[in-house]
Amino acid sequence: MMRMPLAWLDCRSLRIKSVSLRFALIYGALFVGSGFLFLSFVWWGTVGLLERRTENAITTDAQILAQTFTESGRPALVALINERLEQDIDDNALYLLVTPNNEWVAGNLAEWPVKIHGHYWFSLPVQRADMLNTARVRAYTLPDGYKLLVGRDLNGRTQLAHMLTEMLLWTCIMMLVLAVSGGWFIRRLFRNIIHSIGRTTQAITHGDMTRRIPIKGTDKELDEVAVTINEMLDRIVRLMDGVRQVSNSMAHDLRTPITRARAQLEEASLTAKSEDELRRAIDKAVVNLDNVTSICEAILRIAQIEAGARRSAFSEFDLVSALETVVELYEAVAEEHQVNFVCQMPEKLPFFGDCILYQQAVANLLDNAIKFSPPQSTIRLTVEVTPAPSDTAPALVHLTLADQGPGMNDADMARATERFFRAEQARNTPGSGLGLSLVQAIIQLHGGTLQLASNAPGLVVKIETPLYPHDI
């Protein structure tokens, strides 16, 4: 028995594996099924209406004939039947009046049908004009035992029903053709979308990170999907570039202290002539290794903060009191560097957040400001609160730190918060380039923003955070 592998059919589960083909088949089935139900309703409604109109006409006619017989007798009924037959333009009326012995009295039927008995509706064949037609009749019993048969020839209705049936069949065929055409078009459209996404992702998988899904501008929904996927790819590329940059920076910044520590230990092991020289070399190596440890801890701290792991430590505290603690610590350092320190803060400011992290962010900024400020310069720390712009928006805390150091150019300020980035002015100063990255992560954790601007001379750091960021 031959086995023919089909790409779109799973023989084991008897399910179509092609998503686009399944979608097209479902669309076609729903289209044809709904159209068939609608046409069936139209057919049954039309045929039923014709049948009800025929029976109503027969019933009304029979009542008039029976009333005529009761009021005027047999001659009047015979005359009325003959008059009705003469006025029957459509030639579809059937009448028969017989005696109790089934003897013909009047009408256009030759004899009383054998199978008709009782007051029921009957369908019987009638021979008229060399044609065998179907008639709908009903029998009535009149006074003195006379029997009346009233009916209608259904030839016209039958022809109309056949015409309607033929029309509905052709309509079903047209609907089937339209369903197949529409299903094919939808399948092709669906396949184009999937193949476009597949080709783009396959190209990216093979290293072409510049590949994007084309935007045609003709289909709003499809273009929205393409734009969303392209934005996701752009963000992935930026994240990969960031990871690559961080990896390169980590390799560079960690290699220097590790290499220095190894060289010091190796030199001490070869040249040290006393225990004191050996201990001094070990102490220097430990300092370099501590620098490596601090870099790793800073990276882990930034990752934890960006992941929101520290958000569970949020509580309400006095921001002014927390900042004064940091300022008192760094005022002594500022005096050693002959730098003036000016603070302007309210007396009290309830704040919701992580007190330790916020203090660490401000401490990093103060440390950088003091480090790069020349003697006899001034550092200004200002804290202000702006009221809530609306009932749904919180009030904002504005923290501004301005120094008079060398500052940064626009290009350096745009990259200052990148991990391991160091401007040219900071190349010869100690540090790892993670300070502002950590500050930005802490401020973003509190739902705020960090901005850098020129102080001409110097640098201005502006921090804006919600006063009560319960929604972050």
N, C-alpha and C positions, 0 to 999 in steps of 0.2 A: 504494500500500500504506500503510495507516494505521499510525502509530507511536504507541503508547500508553505514556507514561512511567509506570513503576511505581517507587514510593519504596523498595520492599523488594527489587527485583530489578535486578541489573546485567546488562543484555542483552549487553554486550560480553564479559564473562567468564563469563556463565551462573552467577553465584554470588549467593546471597541476601545482600543487604547488611544486613539487619536482624539484629543480634546476638541479640536475644531470640528471634526466629523460628528462627534456626539452632539455638540452644540447645534450644528446644522440639522441633524436628524430630529432633535427635539423641537427645533423651530418649525421644521416642515410638518411634523406630526401634530403639533398644536395648531398650526395654520389650517391644515386639512381637516382635522377633527372639529375645530370650531366652525369652519365653513360648512362641513357636512351637517352638523347639528342645526345650524341656522337654516340651511336649505330644506332639511327634513321638516323643520317646524313650518316653513312656508308651504311646503307641499301638503302636509297633513292639514294645515289650516285652510288652504284653498279648497282641497277636495271635500273636507268636512263642511265648509260653508256651502258649497254647491249641493251637497246631499241634504243639509238642513233646509235650504231654500226649496228644494224639490218636495220634501215631505211637508213643509208648511203650506206650499201651494196645493198639494193634494188634499190635505186636511181641510183647508178653507173651502175648496171647491166642493168637497163631499158634504160639508155641513150645509152649504147653500142648496145643494141638490136634495138632501134629505128634508130640509125645511120646506122646499117646494112641494115634495111628494106629500108631506103631512098636511100642508095647508090647501093645496089645489088638486091633489090626486095624481093618478097615473098619467093622464094625457098631458098635463102641464109639465111633468118631469120629462116625458118623452120629447116634448117640444123644446125644453131647455137643453136637453142633451144634444139634440140635432143642431140647435143654434150654436152651442159651444163647439161642435165639430166643424161647422161651417166657418166660424171665426178663428179657428186654430191655424194661424199663419205658419207657425213653426212645425206643424204636423207632428207634434210629440204627445198630444193628449190621448189618453185611453179611457174609454167608457164602456160599461156593459151593464144592462139592466135585464134581469131574468125573473121568471115567475118562480114560485116555490118548487116547481118541478123542473127547474133549470131550462125552461123554454126561453128562447131569445125574444126580447121585447124591443130593445134599442141599444145603440152603441156601435163601435167600430171593431169589436172583437166578435168572432164567430160563435164561440161557446165559452161556457164557464170552465176555467182550468180545474183539473181534478184535484190538484194538491192544495188548492186554496180553501181554507176553512177557518172560521173564527175571525176575530178582529185583530189581525196581526199584519205586520209589514212583510211583504214577499218580494223577492226578485225572481223574475221568470223570463224565459226567452220568448220573443214574439217575432213572427214573420211579417215584415212590412216592406213592400216594394222590392220583393225578391231579395231581401236582406234579413238576416237573423240578428235581431238586436236584443238587448237586455232592457227590461222595464222594471220600474219600481212601482208596486201596486198595493192597494189595501182594500179589503172587502168590508161592506157594511150591510147590516140587516135592517130592512125597512118594514113598516107595518104591513099586515096581511101576508107576511112571509116572503115578500119580494127581497131580492138581493141585488146590491149595487156594488160594482167594481170600478174604482177610480185609480188611475195611475198616470205615469209619465214615461215616455220613451227616453232612455238614458244615452242614446246614441251621441247627441251633442255634448253631453257632459263627459262621456267616455273619450270622445275625440279631444276635448279640452284637457282632460287628465293625461292622455297620452302625449299631447303636445307639451304640457307642463313637465311631465316626467322626462321627455327627451331634452327639453331645455335645461332642466336641472342636471341631467347627466352630462351634457356638454359643459355646463357651468362647473361641475365637479372636476371634469377633465382639465378645464382651464385653471382651476384652482390648484390642481395637482402640479401642472406645469409651472405655475407661478411659485408654488411652494418649493419645487425642486430648484428653480432659478434663484429664488431668494435664499434658500439654504446654501446653494453653491456660492453665491455672492458673500453671504455672511461667513462661510467657511474660509473663503479666500481672504476676506478682510481680517478675520481672526488669525489666520496663518501668517499674514503679513506682519501683524503686530507681534506675534510670538517669535517669528523668525528675526524680526528687527531687534528685539530684545536679546534673543539667543546669539545673533551675530555680534552684537555689541559686547555682551558678557564674555563670549568666547575670545574675542580680540583682547579684552582686558585680561582674561586669564592667561593669555600667551604673552602678556607684557606690554601691550599697547594701551597705556593708561590715558591716552588722548582721545580714544574712540568714544563717541556719544550717539544716542538714538536720534535720528534726524527728526526735525519738527517740520511738518508739511504746511501748517497754517490753514488747513481746510477742515479738519475735524477737531472741534474744541475739546471734547472729552479725551480723545487720543493724544492730543497735544499736551493736555494737562498731565496725563500719565507720563508722557515722554519727558516733560519738564521736571516732574517730581523725581523720576529715576535719574535724570542727568544731574540734578542738584545733589542727590544722594551720592552719585559717583564723584562729583566734584569735592564733596566733603570727605569721602573716603580717600581721595588723592591727597587732600590737604592733611588729613590725619596721618597718612603714610609718610608724607614728606616731613611732618612733624616728628614722627617716630624715627625716621631716618636721621633727621637732624639731631634729635636728642641722643640717639645711639652714637653718632659720630662725635658729638660734644662730650658725652660721657666717656667714650674711649679716649678722647684727647685729654680731658681734665683729670681722669683717674689714672691715666698712664704716667703723667708727670710726677705726682707724689709717690706713686708706687715705685717707679724707676729710681727716684731720688732716694727713697728709703732703702731699696735694694743696694744701690751704689754705696750708701753710707755704711750699711752693715757689711758689705763685702770689703770695703776699704778698711773698716775697723778690724775685721777678722784677719786682714793681711798685714796691717801696719801698726795696729795698737800695741803699745809696749807696756801699758799699765792698765789696771782695772778701771781707773778713773777715765782714761781715754775711751775705753770700751763702753763704759756706762754713758758717757756723753754722746757717743755715736748711736747707742740704743735709744736714748731719749729723743734725739733728733728724728730717728726713724719712726718712733711712736707718734711724734707730732705730725709727721706726714701721713701716717696711717690714720690718725684721728681725723685729718682733713678728708680722707677718703670716706671714712665712716659718716662724717657730717653730711657729705654730699649725698650718700645713699639714703640717710635718714630724711634729708630734705625732699628728695624725690618721692620717697614713700609717703611722706606727710602730704605733699601736694596731691598725690594720687588718691589718698584717703579723703582729703577735703573735696576734691572734684567729684568723687563718688557719693558725697553726701553722708559719709559714715559718721561725721562729727555733729550732724544736725540733732542727734538725740540729746546732746549736752546743752541745748538752747534753754535759756532761762532769763528772767528779767533781772537786770542789774543797773547800777548807776554808772552810765558811761563816763561822766566827768570824773568820778572818783577813780575809775579804772585808768583813765588817761593820765590823771595827776600822778598815779603811781609810776607809770612809765616815764613821765617827764622828770620826776625827781631823780630817777635812776640815771637819766642821760644828761641832766644839768651838770653833774660833776664832770662827765666826759667832755661836755661842751666847754667848761671852764678850762680844762687841760689844753684844749685846742684853741683857746682864746676866741671862742665863738659866743656871741650874744644869743640869748634864748628868750623869745617873747611869746607868751600864750594869751589867748583870748577865748574864754569858754564860759558858758552859763554856770550858775551855782550848782544846779542839779539837772540831770537829764536821764529819766528812766528809759532803758533800752532793752530790747529783746534779742538775744543772740548768745554766742559763745564768748564769754568774757576773756578767757585765756587766749583764744585765737585772735580776737580783735586786738588785744594788747600786743601780741606777737607781730601782727601786721604793722601797727603803728611803730613798734620798736624797730622793725626792719627799715621803715622809712626814715626814722630819726637817725639810725646808724648810718645810712647812706648819706643823709644830709650833712651830718657832722664830718663824715669821712672826706667829702668832696668840698667842704666849705673852707675858704681861706681864712687866716687869722683876721680878727677885727670885723668879720662879717656878721650878719644877723639871720637867724632862722625864726620864722614866724609860724605858729600853729594856731589855727582858728577853727572853732566849732560853732556852727549856727544851725538853727532849725527853721524850716519853712513849713507853714501850715498845710494841711491836706487840701488839694485843689477841689476835691469832691467828697461826697459821703462814702464812696466805694474805694477811693485811693487813700493810702496812708500818708502821714506827714513824713518829711524827708530830713535826714541829718546830713549836713554838708561839712566835711572835714577837709581843710586846706592846709598844706604844708609847703612853705616857700623858702628856698635857700638862695644864696648868692654865689654859688659855685660855678664851675665851667658850663653846666647845663648840657643839653643835647640838641643836635639838629633834628629836623623833621624826620629823616629816615631812621635815625636811631630811636626816636620816641615811638615810631610805629612798630619797632621790633623789641622794645625794651622789656616787654612782659614775656618774651619767648624764653624758654629754658636754655640756660648756659650762654645766653647772649650777653656780650659785654661791649660797651662802646669803646672808642679809641681812648677816651680820657681815663677809662678804668682798667686798661690793660696792665698797668704797672702797680695796681693796688690789690691787696689780698681780697679774695672772694671767689665764688663759684658761678656767679651769674644766675642764681636761683632766687634771690631775694624778692624781686618784683614779681616773679612767677608765683611765689608763695603768697604774696600780698593780694594779687589778683584772684587767686583761688579762694582765699578767705573772704574777700569782698563779694565775690559771686555767690559763695555759700550763703551770705546774708542777704542775697537778692539785690546787691548794689552794683555800682559801676566804678571803674578806675580810669582816670584821664590824666594825661601828662601835657603840660604846656610850658612855654618859655617864660622866664621871669625877667630876662634881659637886664642884667645877667642872672644866671641861675636857672633853677627848675622849679615848677609849681606842680604839685601832686594834688589832684582833686578827687575826693571820695564822696560818693552819694549813696546812702543806704536808707531803706525804709525804717521808720521809727519802731513800728511793730509789724515785722514781716511774718505774720502768722500763716500766710498763704503760700510760702515757698517751701 
